Amino acid sequence: MRSVRGPLGIWVAWLAATLAAVAIGSVLFGQTQTDVTDAGPLSALWSWDAGWYSTIAHNGYPPYGSAEYGFLPFWPAFIRLTEIIGIGPWGQWLVVVAATAALFVGLARAHQLVDPAANPTRSALGFALLPGSSLLLVAYPDAIVAAAIAWSSVLAVRRPLVAVVLLALSATARPSALLGLIPAVWGSGQRSRGWRIALIVVPALALAAVLADFAVRTGDFLVFTHAQATFGRGGVADTPAYVTRSISELQPRRLIGLAFALGALVGASMLWRRGSAFRPWALLVVGALLLEALSGVIGPALPRHLALAFPLGWAIAIVMAERPRLRWPLGIALGGCNLVLAALIGVVPP
């Protein structure tokens, strides 16, 4: 029970602090307009891309290439389902909240699988302090995807079918869900080769089926990539120019994104050096960074994307355990940064 109570206690504190930061930030800095719902100072949680998801849920995908094709269908379908059964935007967000709770417990369990001596409460605390973890409370599918990655690795040995289903469903929400194949396949090493193949093939086919459907609808086999370009994600060819321009022009938001990327590389290096059991998770972190680089943008959304690479929270927990003198300074600095990101949700796209 300790492996559940401790992480859930940290989750409750994280949830309360994040919601307080969002509300205070909305009062101090304002918030972008949202047509999804009026939640007062918490309305920022339904802003930005939440409007796109709502539009797709109500109007479907158009028969021609457009920005809507930059969003996969899992979350719009879920929005539609919740409206049919009458729970609306608040019900959708409560599912996101529940997914974050599952994530806190799942990442602590996963950490114990690779290191039986890991303290589950400290693992959860490391993730709670991770800058960007607060952004998982936005009404997007990211929290569900992160929880699916965590639990698929935990269940890969004893419940491989559940792991396959979790990864396949999450692959229809975010392409980055396929990063979960790395630790899940590693964790299924005691299972038959057939299950390991299924863990790879089924989620990949789920994503391929979505992209094929997009191609059939529009006649454009690269419609997802072209839709991403409408949001300034021009592909890997734009990455060098983006980095050079960010540094030469000293653009704060872009430089912050690059700083997060550097921090993630340091965290991945720490995990890699912990031994073979940690290396699939280090690769997951590097994979999340590579996906961001392949998009051509390393910007303000990076902290939210890196929250999918939750083992960075393990790295924070390891430093705090092994270097007690850094515990408070590191915790205050990282936790403060995480809360600032939450406070700015209304004015800075997460």
C-alpha positions in Angstrom: 0.0 0.0 0.0 3.0 2.3 0.5 3.6 2.2 -3.2 0.1 3.7 -3.7 -0.5 6.0 -0.6 2.8 7.8 -0.9 2.5 8.7 -4.6 -1.2 9.6 -4.2 -0.3 11.9 -1.3 2.2 13.7 -3.5 -0.3 13.8 -6.3 -2.9 15.6 -4.1 -0.4 18.2 -3.1 0.8 18.6 -6.7 -2.8 18.9 -7.9 -3.7 21.6 -5.3 -0.6 23.6 -6.0 -1.0 23.5 -9.7 -4.7 24.5 -9.7 -3.8 27.4 -7.3 -1.0 28.5 -9.6 -3.4 28.4 -12.7 -6.0 30.5 -10.8 -3.5 33.0 -9.5 -1.9 33.3 -12.9 -5.2 33.9 -14.6 -5.9 36.8 -12.2 -2.4 38.3 -12.5 -1.6 37.7 -16.2 -5.0 37.2 -17.8 -5.9 34.3 -20.1 -6.6 33.6 -23.7 -10.3 33.4 -24.7 -11.8 29.9 -24.8 -15.2 28.9 -26.2 -15.0 25.4 -24.7 -16.3 26.2 -21.2 -16.4 29.0 -18.6 -14.5 27.8 -15.5 -13.6 31.2 -14.1 -9.9 31.4 -13.2 -9.4 27.8 -14.3 -10.7 28.4 -17.9 -7.1 28.5 -19.1 -7.1 24.7 -18.8 -9.5 24.5 -21.7 -7.7 27.0 -24.0 -5.3 26.8 -26.9 -5.5 23.4 -28.6 -8.6 22.5 -26.6 -10.6 24.6 -29.0 -9.3 22.6 -32.0 -10.2 19.3 -30.3 -13.7 20.6 -29.6 -14.1 21.8 -33.2 -13.2 18.4 -34.5 -15.5 16.6 -32.0 -18.5 18.7 -33.2 -17.7 19.1 -36.9 -15.5 16.1 -37.8 -12.5 16.3 -40.1 -13.0 18.3 -43.3 -12.6 16.5 -46.7 -9.6 18.6 -47.6 -6.2 19.2 -45.9 -6.4 21.7 -43.0 -5.1 22.3 -39.5 -7.5 19.9 -38.0 -5.4 17.0 -39.4 -2.7 18.0 -37.0 -4.7 16.4 -34.2 -5.3 12.6 -33.9 -8.9 11.3 -33.3 -8.8 9.7 -29.9 -9.5 12.9 -27.9 -12.2 14.4 -30.2 -13.9 11.0 -30.2 -13.7 11.0 -26.4 -15.1 14.5 -26.2 -18.0 13.4 -28.4 -18.7 10.4 -26.2 -18.7 12.4 -23.0 -21.2 14.9 -24.5 -23.5 12.1 -25.6 -23.6 10.8 -22.1 -24.0 14.3 -20.7 -20.8 14.9 -18.6 -19.4 17.7 -20.9 -16.1 19.6 -20.5 -15.8 19.1 -16.7 -16.3 15.4 -17.1 -13.6 15.3 -19.7 -11.2 17.2 -17.5 -11.9 15.0 -14.5 -10.8 12.0 -16.7 -7.5 14.0 -17.3 -7.2 14.5 -13.5 -7.8 10.8 -12.9 -5.1 10.0 -15.5 -2.6 12.1 -13.7 -3.3 10.2 -10.5 -2.8 6.9 -12.4 0.4 8.3 -13.8 1.9 9.2 -10.3 1.2 5.6 -9.1 2.3 4.0 -12.4 5.6 5.9 -12.6 6.5 5.0 -9.0 5.7 1.3 -9.8 7.8 1.4 -12.9 10.7 2.9 -11.0 10.6 0.1 -8.5 10.7 -2.4 -11.3 14.0 -1.1 -12.5 15.3 -0.4 -9.0 13.6 -2.3 -6.2 15.2 0.0 -3.7 13.5 3.1 -5.2 11.3 5.0 -2.8 7.9 5.4 -4.5 7.0 8.6 -2.6 10.3 10.1 -3.7 9.8 9.0 -7.3 6.4 10.7 -7.4 7.9 13.8 -5.7 10.6 14.0 -8.4 7.9 14.0 -11.1 5.8 16.6 -9.2 8.8 18.9 -9.3 9.6 18.3 -12.9 9.0 21.5 -14.9 6.2 20.8 -17.3 4.4 18.1 -15.2 1.8 20.8 -14.2 0.9 21.2 -17.9 -0.6 17.7 -18.0 -3.7 19.2 -16.3 -4.6 21.0 -19.5 -7.6 19.4 -21.2 -5.5 17.5 -23.8 -4.9 13.7 -24.0 -1.2 14.0 -22.8 -1.9 12.8 -19.3 -3.7 9.7 -20.6 -0.8 8.9 -22.9 1.8 9.3 -20.2 -0.2 7.1 -17.8 -0.6 4.5 -20.6 3.2 4.5 -21.2 3.9 4.1 -17.4 1.3 1.3 -16.9 2.1 -0.6 -20.1 5.7 -1.0 -18.9 4.4 -2.3 -15.5 1.9 -4.7 -17.0 4.0 -5.9 -19.9 5.1 -9.1 -18.1 1.9 -10.2 -16.3 -0.8 -8.5 -18.4 0.7 -8.1 -21.9 -2.7 -7.8 -23.6 -3.6 -4.8 -21.4 -0.2 -3.3 -22.2 -0.9 -3.7 -26.0 -4.4 -2.2 -25.7 -3.1 0.8 -23.7 -0.3 1.6 -26.2 -2.6 1.1 -29.2 -5.3 3.4 -27.9 -2.8 6.1 -26.8 -1.1 5.9 -30.3 -4.4 7.2 -31.7 -4.0 10.2 -29.4 -0.4 11.2 -29.8 2.3 9.7 -32.1 4.7 10.1 -29.2 2.9 7.2 -27.5 5.0 4.9 -29.6 7.9 5.8 -27.4 6.3 3.6 -24.8 7.2 0.6 -26.9 10.9 1.0 -25.8 10.4 0.2 -22.1 7.3 -2.0 -22.6 9.2 -4.4 -25.0 12.1 -4.4 -22.6 9.8 -5.1 -19.7 8.2 -8.0 -21.6 11.4 -9.9 -21.9 10.1 -12.8 -19.9 7.1 -13.2 -22.2 7.0 -15.1 -25.5 8.3 -13.6 -28.7 4.7 -13.3 -29.9 3.7 -10.9 -27.2 6.8 -8.8 -27.8 6.0 -8.6 -31.5 2.4 -7.6 -30.6 3.6 -4.8 -28.4 5.5 -3.4 -31.3 3.1 -4.1 -34.2 -0.3 -3.4 -32.8 0.3 0.2 -31.6 2.2 1.0 -34.8 -0.7 -0.4 -36.9 -3.1 1.7 -34.8 -1.2 4.9 -35.7 -0.8 3.8 -39.3 -4.5 3.2 -39.6 -5.3 6.8 -38.4 -2.8 8.3 -40.9 -4.1 6.1 -43.7 -7.6 7.3 -42.9 -6.4 10.9 -43.1 -4.8 10.2 -46.4 -8.0 8.6 -47.9 -10.1 11.6 -46.7 -7.8 14.2 -48.2 -5.8 12.5 -50.9 -2.7 13.7 -49.2 -0.4 11.0 -47.7 1.5 13.7 -45.7 -1.5 15.6 -44.5 -0.6 15.2 -40.8 2.9 16.7 -41.5 1.4 19.5 -43.6 -1.1 20.3 -40.9 1.7 20.5 -38.3 3.4 23.0 -40.6 0.5 25.4 -40.1 1.5 25.6 -36.5 5.1 26.5 -37.3 6.4 23.0 -37.2 8.2 22.8 -40.5 10.1 19.5 -40.0 13.6 18.5 -39.2 15.1 20.7 -41.9 14.0 23.8 -40.0 15.6 22.7 -36.7 19.2 24.0 -37.2 17.9 27.4 -38.4 15.5 27.5 -35.5 18.3 26.9 -32.9 20.7 29.4 -34.6 18.0 32.1 -34.8 16.9 31.5 -31.2 20.5 32.0 -29.9 21.5 34.9 -32.2 18.3 36.8 -31.6 18.2 36.0 -27.9 14.5 35.2 -28.0 13.6 34.3 -24.3 10.8 31.8 -25.0 12.9 29.9 -27.5 16.0 30.0 -25.3 14.0 28.6 -22.4 12.9 25.7 -24.7 16.6 25.0 -25.5 17.5 25.1 -21.8 14.8 22.5 -21.1 16.2 20.4 -23.9 19.7 20.6 -22.4 18.3 19.7 -18.9 16.5 16.7 -20.4 19.8 15.5 -22.0 21.5 15.7 -18.6 18.7 13.7 -17.0 18.8 11.1 -19.8 22.6 10.8 -19.3 22.1 10.3 -15.6 19.6 7.5 -16.2 21.8 5.8 -18.8 24.7 5.7 -16.3 22.5 3.9 -13.7 22.8 0.7 -15.6 21.1 -1.5 -18.2 17.7 -1.5 -16.4 17.4 2.3 -16.8 18.6 2.5 -20.4 15.3 1.9 -22.1 13.9 4.8 -20.1 16.9 7.0 -21.0 16.2 6.2 -24.6 12.5 7.2 -24.1 13.7 10.7 -22.9 16.0 11.0 -25.8 13.2 9.9 -28.2 10.9 12.6 -26.8 13.6 15.2 -27.6 14.2 13.8 -31.0 10.5 14.0 -31.9 10.6 17.7 -30.9 13.7 18.3 -33.0 12.1 16.5 -35.9 9.2 18.8 -35.8 11.5 21.8 -36.5 10.6 23.6 -33.2 12.2 23.3 -29.7 9.9 25.9 -28.1 7.4 26.6 -25.3 5.6 23.3 -25.7 8.7 21.3 -24.9 8.1 21.1 -21.2 4.7 19.5 -21.7 6.1 17.1 -24.2 8.9 16.2 -21.9 6.3 15.4 -19.2 5.6 12.3 -21.3 9.2 11.4 -20.5 8.4 11.0 -16.8 11.6 9.1 -15.9 13.2 12.6 -15.7 11.4 12.7 -12.4 13.3 9.7 -11.4 16.5 11.5 -12.1 15.4 14.4 -9.9 14.5 11.9 -7.1 17.9 10.2 -7.4 19.8 13.5 -7.1 17.7 14.6 -4.1 18.4 11.2 -2.4 22.1 11.0 -3.1 22.9 14.7 -2.5 21.0 15.9 0.5 22.5 19.3 0.4 20.9 20.0 -2.9 17.5 18.7 -1.8 15.9 22.0 -0.8 17.6 24.3 -3.4 16.8 21.9 -6.2 13.2 21.3 -5.0 12.5 25.0 -4.7 14.0 25.9 -8.0 12.3 23.1 -10.0 9.0 23.2 -8.2 8.9 27.0 -8.6 9.6 26.7 -12.3 6.8 24.1 -12.7 4.3 26.4 -10.9 5.3 29.4 -13.0 4.6 27.3 -16.1 1.2 26.6 -14.7 0.5 30.2 -13.9 1.4 31.2 -17.5 -0.9 28.6 -19.2 -3.4 31.4 -20.0 -0.9 33.5 -21.9 1.8 31.1 -23.1 0.7 28.1 -25.2 1.5 24.9 -23.2 
